[in-house]
Amino acid sequence: MPGYVVVGTQWGDEGKGKVVDYLGSRMDAVVRFQGGNNAGHTVVVQDKHTGQNQQVVLHLLPSGVLQKASCIIGPGVVVDPFVFLEEINQLEERGFNTDHVLLSDCSHIIMPYHVRLDALIEASLKDHKIGTTKRGIGPCYADKYSRQGLRIGDLQDFESFKKKLKLAVDMKNITFQKVYDDPGFSYEELVAQFAQIRKALLPRIINAQIVINQALDAQKQVLFEGAQAAMLDINYGNYPYVTSSSPTSAGVCTGAGVSPKKLDVIIGIAKAYSTRVGEGPFVSELFDDMGAWLREQGHEFGATTGRPRRCGWLDVNVVRHAAMINGLSDLVITKLDILSGLKKIRMCVAYDIDGVRYDYIPSSMEELQRAKPIYEEFDGWQEDISTMKTYEELPENCKIYLRRIEDLCNTRISMISVGPERNCNIYLHEMLK
């Protein structure tokens, strides 16, 4: 019954896609359990037609789609069907089979009016923007919890779907016209669009919670893949600068319909330094040449938005917080190679807020905005580690840095990524049961 969970421990962009791609080769099923196409998972693959290595950026499809495992978009995911079909087509054009990609009938549909509303709301906030990806994620989740949403399963009975759509469009158009001076949407045009879309989606629709639990009960290997990360969690992140779902291990239970008893291995992914896209507090952020250097060396630009990422030293308070709320069994450190060549490396181990040391993250945004990083400094290493295959080969200063992360987070490091390619991984402990 091994159930594996992969979660981000910072603000996203930690390299979850690479880890899921690696683990996916040993899995029977890979399940996305929350979020939508606001994710941006990048993996490097060999094009089946040209034989050349290429980057593939996945926004909605599970990263495991490049493997043979069944890929299930779970009930907790919000699905933009246009993006879904676009990603399917892109993969098929590169020679990948997508017959194993399935959709939960309970997942909610991101409608075109959600996307437009997302942009209008963000623009109206002016100086108080959240930093949304404007993909319609928040408005779709809002409709879900106000019980006004449309689900993938509704497409199976198209006459019923059209009745629900008519009610939704009429209500949304009042908001568009009265609040935003926007003409809104044509019901007839949406019906025509979805009449075509449903033909492509119907063969992929399943009762996901039944399929997933049957796989677990049959002792099959199932991997649960989240989007975003702990600090963007709606409950435990830097609220209100958060996403609209729970990208934590607990989110698997509600987002995939499985018991916590069935989650055996919980793997957290942490970048060797810190990055963030969008608004919100970032205590260890660097505004100097070092921050710019990390951005350039690490190619830190959002896979979904293209926005330059804010960069800073590793914030252990953040990773330690994620380790606690997720119950991590293993930690994966990515992009360690980016730190090579630095004479000194810093690590934020705590915060100073008004002269008081905080070894945790305060929930008060006002307190967090006043926080100053408390750093420990490490000697760097000059060696190129990108070709190293074992922990023993790593420079001693590199090992000291890693051991300090383990000590402060009370979680073992089981894998280290030293480059973007599939083979640029160093394994310290077996994560598979």
C-alpha positions in Angstrom: 0.0 0.0 0.0 2.9 2.5 -0.3 1.5 6.0 -0.7 4.2 8.6 -1.4 3.7 12.4 -1.2 5.9 15.1 -2.7 5.5 18.6 -1.4 7.3 21.9 -1.7 8.8 23.3 1.5 9.2 26.9 0.5 7.2 29.1 -1.9 7.2 26.8 -4.9 9.7 26.3 -7.7 11.8 24.0 -5.6 12.2 21.3 -8.3 9.3 19.0 -7.4 8.8 18.1 -11.1 12.2 16.6 -11.3 11.8 14.5 -8.2 8.3 13.3 -9.3 9.7 12.5 -12.7 12.4 10.3 -11.1 10.0 8.6 -8.7 7.3 8.3 -11.3 9.4 5.7 -13.2 8.8 3.3 -10.2 5.1 4.2 -9.7 1.9 2.6 -10.8 0.0 5.9 -10.5 0.8 9.6 -10.0 -1.9 11.8 -8.7 -2.2 15.6 -8.7 -4.3 16.5 -5.5 -4.7 20.3 -5.5 -4.1 23.5 -7.4 -4.5 24.0 -11.1 -2.5 25.3 -14.0 -0.9 27.9 -11.7 1.8 25.2 -11.2 4.9 25.2 -13.2 6.9 21.9 -13.1 9.9 21.7 -15.4 11.5 18.4 -16.4 14.2 17.7 -19.0 13.3 14.9 -21.4 14.5 13.4 -24.7 12.2 14.3 -27.6 11.1 11.0 -29.1 11.3 12.3 -32.7 14.6 14.3 -32.6 16.4 12.5 -29.8 17.4 15.9 -28.4 17.0 16.9 -24.7 14.3 19.5 -24.2 12.7 21.2 -21.3 9.0 20.4 -20.8 7.0 22.8 -18.6 3.8 21.3 -17.2 1.2 23.6 -15.7 -1.6 21.2 -15.1 -0.6 17.6 -16.0 1.2 15.6 -13.3 4.9 15.5 -13.8 4.7 11.7 -13.9 2.9 12.0 -17.3 6.3 11.4 -18.9 6.4 7.9 -17.3 4.2 4.9 -17.9 2.3 5.3 -14.6 -1.4 6.2 -14.6 -1.7 10.0 -14.2 -4.8 11.1 -12.4 -5.9 14.7 -11.9 -7.7 14.3 -8.5 -10.9 15.8 -7.0 -9.1 18.6 -5.3 -7.7 20.0 -8.5 -9.3 22.8 -10.5 -9.0 22.1 -14.2 -8.9 24.6 -17.1 -9.9 22.2 -20.0 -8.4 24.5 -22.6 -5.0 24.3 -20.9 -5.4 20.5 -20.3 -6.0 19.8 -24.0 -3.2 22.1 -25.0 -0.7 20.3 -22.8 -2.0 16.9 -24.1 -1.5 18.0 -27.7 2.1 19.4 -27.0 3.2 16.1 -25.4 1.6 14.0 -28.2 3.4 16.2 -30.8 6.7 15.3 -29.1 5.9 11.6 -29.4 4.6 10.9 -25.9 1.5 8.8 -25.3 -1.2 10.4 -23.1 -3.8 7.7 -22.9 -2.9 7.1 -19.3 -3.9 10.7 -18.2 -7.3 10.6 -16.4 -9.6 13.2 -14.9 -11.6 13.0 -11.7 -15.3 13.6 -12.2 -15.3 15.7 -8.9 -12.6 18.2 -10.0 -14.0 21.6 -10.7 -13.8 23.4 -14.1 -12.0 26.7 -14.4 -14.3 28.5 -16.8 -13.2 31.4 -19.0 -15.1 33.8 -16.8 -13.0 32.7 -13.8 -9.8 33.7 -15.7 -11.1 37.1 -16.6 -12.5 37.7 -13.1 -9.1 36.8 -11.6 -7.4 39.5 -13.7 -10.0 42.1 -12.9 -9.9 41.4 -9.1 -6.1 41.6 -9.1 -6.1 44.9 -11.1 -8.7 46.4 -8.7 -6.4 45.7 -5.7 -3.8 48.2 -7.0 -1.1 48.6 -4.4 -2.4 45.6 -2.4 -2.0 42.9 -5.1 -1.7 39.3 -4.0 0.5 38.3 -7.0 -1.9 35.8 -8.5 -1.0 34.0 -11.7 -4.3 35.3 -13.2 -5.2 31.7 -14.3 -8.7 31.8 -12.6 -7.6 29.5 -9.8 -8.9 31.6 -6.9 -12.3 32.5 -8.4 -12.8 28.8 -9.3 -12.1 27.7 -5.8 -14.4 30.5 -4.5 -17.3 29.1 -6.6 -16.5 25.6 -5.4 -16.8 26.6 -1.8 -19.9 28.7 -2.4 -21.4 25.7 -4.1 -21.8 27.5 -7.5 -19.1 25.6 -9.4 -19.2 23.3 -12.4 -17.5 19.9 -12.2 -15.8 17.7 -14.8 -18.4 15.1 -14.2 -21.2 17.5 -15.1 -20.0 17.2 -18.7 -21.3 13.6 -18.8 -24.9 14.8 -18.9 -24.6 17.8 -21.2 -28.2 18.9 -20.9 -27.8 19.2 -17.1 -24.5 20.9 -17.7 -26.1 23.6 -19.9 -28.7 24.3 -17.2 -26.0 24.8 -14.6 -23.9 26.9 -17.0 -26.9 29.2 -17.8 -27.4 30.0 -14.1 -23.7 30.5 -13.5 -23.3 32.8 -16.6 -26.3 34.9 -15.7 -25.0 35.4 -12.1 -21.4 36.2 -13.3 -22.5 38.6 -15.9 -24.2 40.7 -13.2 -20.9 41.0 -11.4 -19.0 41.8 -14.6 -21.4 44.5 -15.8 -22.3 46.1 -12.4 -18.9 45.9 -10.7 -16.3 46.0 -13.4 -18.1 47.6 -16.3 -17.3 44.5 -18.4 -19.7 43.0 -21.0 -19.4 39.5 -19.6 -19.8 36.3 -21.5 -22.2 34.8 -24.1 -23.9 31.7 -22.8 -24.4 30.4 -26.4 -20.7 30.8 -27.2 -19.7 28.9 -24.0 -22.1 26.1 -24.8 -20.6 25.7 -28.3 -17.1 25.6 -26.9 -17.8 23.0 -24.3 -19.8 20.9 -26.8 -16.5 20.4 -28.5 -14.4 20.1 -25.4 -16.5 17.4 -23.8 -15.9 15.0 -26.7 -12.1 15.0 -25.9 -12.6 14.8 -22.2 -15.3 12.2 -21.8 -13.0 9.1 -22.4 -10.7 10.4 -19.6 -13.3 10.9 -16.8 -13.2 8.5 -13.9 -14.3 8.2 -10.2 -10.8 9.0 -9.1 -11.1 8.2 -5.4 -12.3 4.7 -6.2 -9.5 4.1 -8.6 -6.8 5.5 -6.3 -7.9 3.6 -3.2 -8.2 0.3 -5.2 -4.6 0.8 -6.3 -3.4 1.4 -2.8 -5.4 -1.5 -1.4 -3.8 -3.7 -4.1 -0.4 -2.8 -2.8 0.5 -0.7 -5.8 2.9 2.3 -5.7 1.0 5.6 -5.8 2.6 9.0 -5.8 0.7 12.2 -4.8 2.1 15.3 -6.4 1.3 18.8 -5.1 1.6 22.2 -6.7 3.0 25.3 -5.0 4.4 24.8 -1.5 3.9 25.0 2.3 4.3 28.8 2.5 1.5 29.3 0.0 -0.9 27.1 1.9 -4.3 28.7 2.5 -4.1 27.9 6.2 -0.4 27.8 7.1 1.2 30.1 4.5 1.9 33.8 4.5 -1.8 34.7 4.4 -3.1 36.6 2.4 -0.2 36.0 0.0 -1.2 32.4 -0.6 -2.8 30.1 -3.0 -6.4 28.9 -2.7 -5.8 25.3 -1.7 -3.7 23.2 0.7 -0.4 22.0 -1.0 0.5 20.0 2.1 0.5 16.3 2.9 -2.9 16.8 4.7 -4.2 18.2 1.4 -3.8 14.8 -0.1 -6.5 13.4 2.1 -9.1 15.9 0.9 -7.7 16.4 -2.6 -7.5 12.7 -3.5 -9.9 11.0 -1.2 -7.5 8.8 0.8 -7.0 8.2 4.5 -3.9 9.6 6.2 -3.2 5.9 7.2 -2.3 5.2 3.6 0.4 7.9 3.3 3.7 6.1 4.1 6.5 8.4 2.7 6.3 12.2 2.7 9.1 13.9 0.8 9.8 17.6 1.0 11.7 19.5 -1.7 13.8 22.4 -0.7 16.0 24.6 -3.0 19.6 25.1 -1.6 18.7 28.8 -1.4 15.3 30.6 -1.3 13.2 32.1 -4.1 9.7 33.5 -4.3 7.5 34.8 -7.1 4.8 37.4 -6.4 4.1 39.5 -3.4 4.5 38.7 0.3 7.1 38.6 3.0 10.6 37.2 2.3 12.9 37.6 5.3 16.1 36.4 3.7 15.6 38.2 0.4 18.7 39.8 -1.1 18.4 43.1 -2.9 22.1 43.4 -3.8 24.4 41.9 -6.4 24.3 38.5 -4.6 20.6 38.3 -5.2 21.0 39.1 -8.8 23.8 36.6 -9.1 21.6 33.8 -7.7 18.8 34.7 -10.1 21.1 34.6 -13.1 23.1 31.5 -12.1 19.9 29.6 -11.1 17.8 30.8 -14.1 15.2 32.0 -11.6 12.3 33.0 -13.8 8.8 31.7 -13.2 7.8 28.7 -15.3 4.2 29.8 -15.3 4.4 33.6 -15.3 7.9 34.2 -16.6 8.4 36.7 -13.8 11.9 37.1 -12.3 12.0 35.3 -9.0 13.0 37.1 -5.8 16.1 35.4 -4.5 17.8 35.1 -1.1 19.7 32.8 1.2 18.1 29.6 2.5 15.5 30.3 5.2 15.6 27.4 7.6 12.6 28.7 9.5 10.6 28.2 6.4 11.8 24.6 5.7 11.5 23.7 9.4 7.9 25.0 9.4 7.2 22.8 6.3 8.8 19.8 7.9 6.5 20.2 10.9 3.2 20.7 9.2 3.8 18.0 6.6 5.4 15.4 8.8 8.3 15.0 6.4 10.1 11.6 6.3 12.7 12.7 3.8 14.1 16.0 2.4 15.4 16.6 -1.1 17.8 19.5 -1.7 17.8 20.9 -5.2 20.1 23.3 -7.1 23.0 22.8 -4.7 25.4 23.3 -7.7 24.3 26.9 -8.0 26.1 27.7 -4.7 29.4 26.4 -6.1 32.2 29.0 -6.4 31.0 31.2 -3.5 33.6 32.1 -0.9 30.9 32.5 1.8 27.4 31.1 2.1 24.8 32.3 4.5 21.8 30.5 6.0 18.9 32.2 7.8 18.4 30.1 11.0 16.0 32.3 12.9 14.4 35.8 12.9 14.9 38.9 15.0 11.7 40.7 15.6 11.9 43.7 17.9 14.9 42.2 19.6 13.3 38.8 20.2 14.6 35.6 18.5 12.0 33.6 16.6 12.8 30.0 15.7 9.4 29.8 14.0 7.3 31.8 11.6 4.8 34.2 13.3 1.3 34.2 11.8 1.0 38.0 12.1 1.9 39.6 8.8 2.8 42.8 10.7 5.3 41.0 12.9 6.8 39.1 9.9 7.3 42.3 8.0 9.5 43.6 10.8 11.6 40.4 11.0 15.3 40.5 10.3 17.3 37.4 9.4 19.7 35.8 11.9 22.4 34.3 9.8 25.0 31.6 10.2 27.9 31.8 7.8 29.6 28.9 6.1 32.8 28.6 4.0 31.9 27.8 0.4 33.4 25.4 -2.0 35.1 26.1 -5.4 34.7 22.6 -6.9 32.3 21.9 -9.7 29.9 19.4 -8.2 27.6 19.0 -11.2 29.3 15.8 -12.3 29.5 14.2 -8.9 27.6 11.0 -8.4 28.1 10.2 -4.7 27.9 12.0 -1.4 31.5 11.0 -0.6 32.7 13.0 -3.6 31.1 16.2 -2.4 33.5 18.9 -0.9 33.6 18.9 2.9 32.3 22.4 3.1 29.3 21.3 1.1 28.7 18.4 3.5 28.8 20.7 6.5 26.2 22.9 4.9 23.9 19.9 4.2 24.4 18.5 7.7 23.4 21.8 9.2 20.1 21.7 7.3 19.4 18.2 8.6 20.1 19.2 12.1 18.0 22.4 12.1 15.0 20.7 10.3 15.3 17.4 12.1 14.8 15.6 8.8 17.2 13.4 6.9 18.3 14.5 3.4 17.8 11.5 1.1 18.5 13.1 -2.3 20.6 16.0 -3.7 20.2 17.5 -7.1 23.4 19.0 -8.6 22.1 19.8 -12.1 18.9 20.0 -14.2 19.3 16.7 -16.1 17.7 13.5 -15.0 21.0 11.9 -14.1 22.3 14.8 -11.9 21.1 13.3 -8.7 23.0 12.0 -5.6 21.1 9.5 -3.5 21.9 9.2 0.2 18.9 7.1 1.4 16.4 4.9 -0.4 13.0 6.7 -0.3 11.0 3.8 -1.8 9.5 1.0 0.2 
